[in-house]
Amino acid sequence: MKAHVLYGINDLRLKTVPDPLPDENEVIVEVKAVGICGSDIPRIYKTGAHIHPLIPGHEFSGMVIKLGRNVDPKWKGKRVGVFPLISCGKCAQCQKKQYEMCRDYNYLGSRKNGAFAEFVAVPADNLIALPKNVSFEEAAMFEPMAVSVHAMRRIQPKQHETIAVCGLGTIGLLILMFLKEAGMEHILVIGNKDFQKDIVLQMGISEKSFCDRKEKNVDQWLMEQTNGQGPDIFFECVGKNETYIQAVNNTAPAGRIMLMGNPYSDMMLEKSVYWKILRNQLTVMGTWNSSFTHDIQDDWHYVLKLLEQKRITPAELVSHRFLHNELEQGFAIMRDKTEDYIKIMGIM
């Protein structure tokens, strides 16, 4: 098969490699659509992966074409989405079905070969079957959608509360999409690009509820929009010290902060900012993944239901589509910021 293989930092090669074979509890998925995650770019160009050589790629969907000997025959030929975290099943968190917090996990695309390839070996326990009216492209966005839902459900927003979303990459925009679908009405949005403003206006956010941080003082704007109180909930989807501090400084007393942005560097708080957490009795939470337990109430099934009922339209956020052998163009766009982009998708 053809695969993009990472041999080391900044050493990604499109090669012909042997087709994967399934272990006894695995299936082989023929990849139909794969998204490039923001985390893939530093993995490829700056930090490397946990092992080399490695095929990256963890946001994907496809068709089951081969089964390991212990896998239920029902999966043969199924259209599927794939939960990329492979839990150990033994630790205390796994015993509580908190697989996203597994202490000894594996991960497709960062610790085990992933989906920037024609085929990938996947544990059968990580599959979710797709209804006929859910496309492969939509299913390839399951992972970031479920991460967004996980954050929203943990923070438990109420309709009367004012919610700030800071950072409008894929995750920030998906959080906004799910907040709107859930009926939240008082949403303030902070971005830094004109095309982001166009998208949030299309989602139904009013122009006065969008702050371009290049043009306005975010702290002042938030206070103006909330009568000096600050938002009740603050989603930090950037991962920079500056926006972390803004979240703490501006969230209303007894408010909640959800940290989601992968950190660019060390995150530090001055004593005066730290005091805000104490004196305003703020709740600060973090999340990086989603719940997949095979129960209908988990995050992936929450997303699946909305997709099946066409209550969300994630394909609107796909800005670029490349064939498998053209994926390096997508990597370069995200690395060099040569074009505006949201979700870059590989179509097999």
C-alpha positions in Angstrom: 0.0 0.0 0.0 1.0 3.7 -0.3 1.6 5.4 3.0 3.1 8.6 4.4 5.8 7.3 6.7 7.5 9.5 9.3 11.1 8.4 9.8 12.1 11.3 12.1 11.6 15.0 12.5 10.9 16.6 9.2 11.4 13.3 7.4 8.0 12.3 6.0 8.1 10.1 2.9 5.3 8.8 0.6 6.3 5.1 0.1 5.0 1.7 -0.8 5.0 -0.4 2.3 3.5 -3.8 3.2 -0.2 -4.0 3.8 -1.0 -4.3 7.5 -2.2 -7.6 8.9 -4.8 -7.8 11.7 -4.1 -9.2 15.1 -6.7 -11.6 16.5 -8.8 -8.7 17.9 -8.2 -6.2 15.1 -9.7 -5.4 11.7 -8.2 -3.8 8.6 -9.9 -0.6 7.6 -9.6 0.7 4.1 -9.2 4.4 4.7 -11.8 6.5 2.8 -11.3 10.0 4.4 -8.7 11.3 6.8 -8.3 14.7 8.5 -5.1 16.5 9.3 -5.1 17.4 13.0 -3.2 20.5 14.3 -1.2 18.1 16.4 0.1 16.2 13.3 2.1 19.3 12.2 4.5 19.5 15.2 4.6 15.7 15.3 5.9 15.7 11.7 8.1 18.8 11.6 9.2 19.7 15.1 9.0 17.0 17.8 8.7 13.7 16.0 6.5 10.8 17.2 6.9 8.3 20.1 8.3 5.7 17.7 9.9 5.8 14.2 9.1 4.9 11.6 5.4 5.7 12.0 2.4 6.3 9.8 0.7 9.3 11.4 -3.0 10.2 11.1 -5.8 9.6 13.7 -8.9 11.4 12.4 -10.3 9.0 9.8 -13.1 6.7 8.6 -13.4 3.9 6.2 -14.6 0.4 5.3 -13.7 -2.8 7.2 -12.2 -5.2 4.6 -10.5 -7.9 6.8 -11.1 -9.4 10.2 -8.8 -10.9 12.9 -9.8 -14.4 13.9 -11.6 -13.3 17.1 -13.6 -10.4 15.6 -17.4 -10.6 15.2 -18.2 -11.3 11.5 -20.8 -8.5 11.6 -18.0 -6.0 11.0 -17.0 -7.3 7.6 -17.9 -4.7 5.0 -19.1 -2.1 7.5 -18.6 1.6 7.1 -17.0 2.8 10.3 -15.6 5.7 12.3 -12.6 4.9 14.5 -11.8 6.0 18.1 -8.0 6.4 17.9 -7.1 5.9 21.6 -6.4 2.3 22.4 -6.9 1.8 26.1 -5.1 -0.8 28.2 -8.4 -2.0 29.8 -6.7 -2.7 33.1 -5.9 0.6 34.9 -8.2 2.2 37.5 -9.6 4.7 34.9 -10.3 1.9 32.4 -12.1 0.0 35.1 -14.4 3.1 35.5 -14.9 3.2 31.7 -12.9 6.5 31.7 -10.8 5.2 28.7 -9.8 8.8 27.7 -7.8 8.9 30.9 -6.1 5.5 30.5 -2.7 5.4 32.3 -1.1 3.1 29.7 -2.7 3.8 26.4 -1.7 3.3 22.8 -2.7 5.7 20.1 -3.3 5.4 16.3 -1.1 7.8 14.4 1.3 8.8 17.2 2.3 5.5 19.0 1.0 3.0 16.5 0.6 3.2 12.7 -2.3 5.4 11.7 -4.3 6.5 8.7 -2.2 8.5 6.3 -2.2 5.3 4.4 -4.5 3.2 2.2 -5.2 0.7 5.0 -4.8 0.6 8.8 -5.1 -2.1 11.5 -7.6 -1.1 14.2 -8.9 -2.9 17.3 -12.5 -3.9 16.7 -13.4 -2.4 20.0 -12.6 1.0 18.6 -15.1 0.9 15.8 -18.4 2.7 15.5 -20.8 1.8 12.7 -22.0 4.6 10.4 -25.6 5.0 9.3 -26.1 5.3 5.6 -26.7 9.0 5.7 -23.4 9.8 7.5 -20.6 10.4 5.0 -17.0 9.2 5.3 -15.9 12.8 5.4 -18.3 13.6 8.3 -17.1 10.5 10.1 -13.5 11.5 9.7 -14.3 14.5 11.9 -15.8 12.3 14.7 -12.6 12.7 16.8 -12.5 16.5 17.0 -16.3 16.7 17.2 -16.3 14.2 20.2 -13.5 16.2 21.9 -15.6 19.4 21.5 -18.7 17.6 22.9 -16.7 16.2 25.8 -15.6 19.7 26.8 -19.1 21.1 26.5 -20.7 18.3 28.5 -18.2 18.6 31.3 -18.6 22.4 31.6 -22.5 22.0 31.6 -23.5 25.4 30.1 -26.9 26.8 30.9 -29.0 28.8 28.5 -29.0 32.0 30.6 -25.2 32.0 30.9 -22.8 34.0 28.8 -20.1 31.8 27.1 -16.9 33.0 25.6 -15.1 30.9 23.0 -11.5 32.0 22.4 -9.6 30.4 19.5 -11.3 29.5 16.2 -9.4 26.5 14.9 -11.3 23.4 14.2 -12.0 22.7 17.9 -13.2 26.2 18.7 -15.5 26.3 15.7 -16.9 22.8 16.5 -17.6 23.9 20.1 -19.4 26.9 18.7 -21.4 24.6 16.4 -22.4 22.3 19.3 -23.2 25.2 21.6 -25.6 26.6 19.0 -27.2 23.3 18.4 -27.7 22.9 22.2 -29.6 26.2 22.3 -27.0 28.4 23.9 -27.9 32.0 23.0 -25.3 34.3 24.8 -22.0 33.4 23.0 -19.0 35.7 22.6 -16.4 34.7 20.1 -12.7 35.7 20.0 -10.7 35.1 16.8 -7.9 36.8 14.8 -8.8 36.2 11.1 -11.3 37.7 8.7 -12.3 34.3 7.4 -13.1 33.1 10.9 -15.5 36.0 11.3 -17.2 35.1 8.1 -17.7 31.5 9.4 -19.1 32.5 12.8 -21.5 35.0 11.2 -22.7 32.1 9.0 -23.3 30.1 12.1 -25.6 32.7 13.5 -23.3 34.7 15.7 -24.0 38.5 15.5 -21.2 40.8 14.4 -21.2 42.6 17.7 -20.5 39.3 19.4 -17.3 38.7 17.5 -14.0 40.2 18.7 -11.0 40.4 16.4 -8.1 40.3 18.8 -5.9 42.1 16.3 -8.1 45.1 16.4 -9.6 45.2 19.9 -8.5 44.9 23.5 -10.0 41.6 24.4 -10.2 42.3 28.2 -12.0 45.6 27.6 -14.3 44.1 25.0 -15.4 41.2 27.2 -16.2 43.6 30.1 -18.2 45.8 27.7 -20.2 42.8 26.5 -21.0 41.5 30.0 -21.7 44.7 31.9 -18.4 44.4 33.7 -19.0 40.9 35.0 -17.2 38.8 32.5 -18.5 35.5 30.9 -19.8 32.8 33.0 -17.9 30.2 31.0 -14.6 30.6 29.0 -13.4 28.0 26.5 -9.7 28.5 25.9 -9.0 26.8 22.6 -5.6 28.4 21.8 -3.1 27.0 24.3 -1.0 30.1 24.8 -0.1 31.7 28.1 -1.7 35.0 27.0 -5.1 33.5 26.4 -4.9 31.4 29.6 -4.3 34.6 31.5 -7.2 36.3 29.7 -9.5 33.4 30.7 -8.6 33.7 34.4 -8.7 37.5 34.4 -12.0 37.8 32.7 -14.2 34.9 33.8 -17.0 36.0 36.1 -17.0 35.2 39.8 -17.9 31.6 40.4 -17.4 31.0 36.6 -15.9 28.0 34.8 -12.9 27.8 32.5 -12.3 24.9 30.1 -8.7 24.6 28.9 -8.5 22.8 25.6 -5.7 24.3 23.5 -2.6 22.1 23.2 0.1 24.2 24.9 2.6 26.0 22.7 5.0 26.4 25.7 5.0 26.3 29.5 1.9 27.9 31.0 2.7 30.3 33.8 0.5 32.5 36.0 1.7 35.5 37.9 0.7 35.6 41.6 -1.9 38.4 40.9 -3.6 36.3 38.3 -3.5 33.1 40.4 -5.2 35.1 43.2 -8.2 35.6 40.7 -8.8 31.9 40.7 -9.0 31.9 44.5 -10.9 35.1 45.2 -13.3 34.6 42.3 -13.8 30.9 43.2 -13.2 29.9 39.6 -13.5 26.3 38.5 -10.7 25.5 36.0 -11.0 22.3 34.0 -9.1 20.7 31.2 -9.7 18.1 28.6 -7.9 16.6 25.7 -10.0 13.6 24.5 -13.5 12.2 24.5 -15.5 9.3 26.0 -16.1 6.2 23.9 -17.6 3.4 25.9 -20.1 1.8 23.4 -22.9 3.3 25.5 -25.4 5.5 23.7 -24.7 8.3 26.2 -21.0 8.5 25.4 -19.6 11.5 23.4 -19.2 9.6 20.1 -22.8 8.4 20.2 -24.0 12.0 21.1 -22.2 13.1 17.9 -23.5 10.2 15.8 -27.1 11.0 16.8 -26.8 14.6 15.7 -25.1 13.6 12.4 -27.8 11.1 11.6 -30.5 13.6 12.3 -28.6 16.3 10.3 -28.6 18.7 13.2 -25.0 19.5 12.7 -23.1 20.0 9.4 -19.3 19.6 10.1 -18.5 19.3 6.4 -19.0 23.1 6.2 -15.7 23.4 8.0 -13.7 21.4 5.4 -11.7 24.1 3.6 -9.3 21.9 1.6 -9.6 18.4 0.1 -6.5 16.5 -1.3 -6.1 13.1 -2.8 -4.0 10.7 -0.7 -0.8 11.2 -2.7 -1.3 15.0 -2.5 -1.5 15.2 1.3 1.9 16.8 1.8 0.3 19.9 0.2 -2.1 20.0 3.2 0.7 19.5 5.7 2.7 22.4 4.1 -0.3 24.7 4.2 -0.8 24.1 7.9 2.9 24.3 8.7 3.6 27.5 6.7 0.2 29.2 7.1 0.3 30.1 3.4 -3.5 29.9 3.0 -6.5 30.3 5.3 -7.7 26.9 6.3 -10.0 25.1 8.9 -10.1 21.4 8.4 -7.9 19.9 5.6 -9.2 16.5 4.5 -7.5 13.7 2.6 -9.9 11.8 0.3 -8.9 8.3 -0.6 
